[in-house]
Amino acid sequence: MTNQMNFDREMANEYDKGVRRTLPTYDALFRLVQTYLRNHVSNDAQILIVGAGGGNELAILAPQNPAWAFTAVDPSAPMLELAKQKAQQFELKNDLHFIKGTIDDVNSCAQYDAATFMLVLHFIEHDEEKLAQLKSIRERLSNGAPFIIATMFGNTESAEFKEQLALWKAYWLDSTDLTEEDVDEMEKAVRNLSFLPEEKIVNMLQEAGFGNIAKFFTTNMFGGWICKAN
């Protein structure tokens, strides 16, 4: 058990460091998320977190909003376990519900006051599945409920994207002890992700049933959008 706990702590630590190197403004992103939610939901809101593995959203949002209730969904058992451990680490008093699975494993009759879908969309390979996930989230939101999504995005064939990717690689080399060969291998993995241009993301949100769409965040290849369930 001790070895497993040590492994989990190491995994959590590496995840936290890695995500902040991939997205240097990660913490600022979630401060904006918290501000937006506080401005649009009640003190006792029911919040749906789709892709909650790692627990960072809970660690950021829950302590300062103790009356919010959270349903945290993730298909990865190890990552969901990290979220549970982080909830214990921060001694969260919120009403927390963890679901191993996808949005389709969440009660379809549930009506949440808000939802987040952070840094997940680019891992979903096919556009049809991306849209299906967004529609499933919309079905579980009350009318007018705020929805926040952040993802890697862009036209991978554009000159702009090539410059952004070069900066991403340079930042990893500048902030770690990784070799150029290591980062080249990471680039291959990034190129295998499923990027969408911004206009397609907006169109997909509209088709899924969201309106009042506004881009609120950009850092290099990452973007974030706020919107509301129609």
VOROBA-214720 format. One line per field, with one value per residue (C-alpha): residue in one letter; x, y, z. Coordinates in steps of 0.1 Angstrom, whole numbers. Each point is the difference from the previous one (the first is absolute). Example, Ala and Ser with C-alpha at 12.3 -4.5 7.8 and 13.67 -1.06 7.14 Angstrom:
BEGIN
r = [a; s]
east = [123; 14]
north = [-45; 34]
up = [78; -7]
This chain:
BEGIN
r = [m; t; n; q; m; n; f; d; r; e; m; a; n; e; y; d; k; g; v; r; r; t; l; p; t; y; d; a; l; f; r; l; v; q; t; y; l; r; n; h; v; s; n; d; a; q; i; l; i; v; g; a; g; g; g; n; e; l; a; i; l; a; p; q; n; p; a; w; a; f; t; a; v; d; p; s; a; p; m; l; e; l; a; k; q; k; a; q; q; f; e; l; k; n; d; l; h; f; i; k; g; t; i; d; d; v; n; s; c; a; q; y; d; a; a; t; f; m; l; v; l; h; f; i; e; h; d; e; e; k; l; a; q; l; k; s; i; r; e; r; l; s; n; g; a; p; f; i; i; a; t; m; f; g; n; t; e; s; a; e; f; k; e; q; l; a; l; w; k; a; y; w; l; d; s; t; d; l; t; e; e; d; v; d; e; m; e; k; a; v; r; n; l; s; f; l; p; e; e; k; i; v; n; m; l; q; e; a; g; f; g; n; i; a; k; f; f; t; t; n; m; f; g; g; w; i; c; k; a; n]
east = [0; 28; 17; -33; -5; 35; -6; -33; 17; 27; -25; -20; 31; 12; -35; -2; 35; -6; -34; 15; 29; -22; -23; 21; -32; -19; -6; -11; -25; -16; -1; -21; -22; -7; -8; -24; -18; -3; -16; -25; -11; -15; 20; -15; 6; 3; 31; 8; 37; 5; 36; 8; 30; 28; -23; 14; -34; -13; 31; -4; -38; -12; 19; -13; -35; -8; -38; 5; -6; 21; -4; 34; 1; 30; 6; 34; -1; 36; -7; -33; 17; 24; -30; -13; 34; 1; -34; 13; 33; -20; -25; -29; -33; -20; -26; 22; -11; 25; -9; 24; -12; -11; -27; -24; 4; -14; -38; -16; -28; 24; -1; 32; 5; 33; 25; 37; 18; 36; 29; -19; -14; 33; 3; -32; 9; -31; -21; -32; 10; 11; -35; -17; 19; -10; -36; 0; 13; -26; -28; 11; 0; -28; -11; 23; 27; 36; 23; 38; 22; 38; 19; 30; -11; 12; 6; 29; 9; 3; 32; -15; -3; 36; 12; -21; 13; 36; -6; -15; 31; 23; -18; 4; 37; 3; -18; 11; 31; -15; 21; -10; -6; -24; -20; -1; -16; -25; -7; -10; -26; -14; -3; -21; -26; -32; 1; -28; 1; -17; -30; -7; 0; -25; -22; 1; -10; -30; -10; 1; -24; 21; -2; 16; 33; 31; 37; 15; 34; 29; 36; 19; -19; -26; -33; -30; -36; -29; -36; -34; -25; -28]
north = [0; 24; -6; 6; 32; 12; -9; 19; 31; -2; -3; 29; 21; -8; 7; 34; 10; -12; 17; 33; -3; -9; 29; 26; 21; -30; 15; 33; -19; -16; 33; 14; -31; 5; 37; -8; -27; 21; 27; -23; -27; 0; -7; -36; -8; -35; -1; -27; -5; -21; -13; 5; -23; 15; 20; 34; 15; -13; 13; 35; 4; -19; 15; 36; -12; -25; -1; -10; -36; -18; -30; -10; -22; -17; -32; -6; -19; 11; 37; -1; -15; 30; 23; -19; 3; 37; 4; -17; 20; 33; -13; 10; 3; 3; -26; -20; -28; -18; -20; -22; 3; 26; 26; -28; -17; 31; -2; 14; 14; 21; 38; 17; 37; 1; -22; 0; -19; 9; -12; -31; 8; -4; -36; -10; -12; 4; 31; -20; -12; 35; 13; -29; 7; 37; -9; -24; 27; 24; -25; -1; 38; 23; 26; 30; -20; 12; -24; 4; -18; 2; -20; 0; 14; 13; -8; -24; 8; 38; 20; 14; -35; -9; 31; -8; -36; 13; 22; -29; -21; 28; 5; -37; 2; 33; -12; -37; -22; -18; -4; 11; -36; -4; 31; -12; -32; 21; 20; -32; -7; 35; -2; -32; 19; 11; 38; 21; 36; 25; 5; -37; 0; 28; -16; -33; 18; 16; -33; -16; 25; 28; 37; 33; -15; 21; -8; 10; -16; -6; -12; -12; -31; 0; 18; 3; 9; 9; -5; -8; -29; 12]
up = [0; 9; -34; -18; 19; -9; -36; 0; 15; -26; -28; 13; 4; -35; -14; 17; -12; -35; -6; 12; -24; -29; 10; 19; 8; 14; 34; -14; -22; 30; 19; -29; 0; 37; -5; -29; 20; 31; -21; -15; 25; 35; 32; 1; -37; -14; -22; -26; -7; -32; -1; 37; 3; 19; 23; -8; -7; 33; 18; -15; 0; 31; 29; -6; -9; 28; -8; -36; -8; -26; -22; -13; -31; -16; -19; 15; 33; 11; -9; 18; 30; 0; 1; 30; 17; -7; 16; 31; -1; 0; 25; -22; 17; -32; -11; -24; -24; -21; -32; -19; -36; -25; -1; -12; 34; 18; 7; -31; 21; 21; -5; 11; 6; -19; -17; -10; -27; 4; -22; -12; -35; -18; 13; -17; -34; -22; -5; 4; 34; 10; -9; 17; 32; -1; -7; 30; 22; -12; 8; 36; 5; 10; -25; 2; 19; -6; -18; -2; -24; -6; -26; -23; -33; -34; -36; 1; -36; 6; 4; 32; 15; -9; 18; 30; 1; -3; 31; 19; -7; 10; 33; 9; -8; 19; 31; 4; -4; -29; -31; -35; -9; 29; -10; -36; 12; 20; -32; -18; 27; -2; -38; 5; 21; -17; -5; -12; -13; 21; -24; 1; 38; 1; -26; 19; 32; -18; -15; 35; 14; 14; -5; 12; -10; 7; -1; 34; 0; -24; 7; -31; -12; 28; 0; 23; -7; 23; -10; 13; -6; -23]
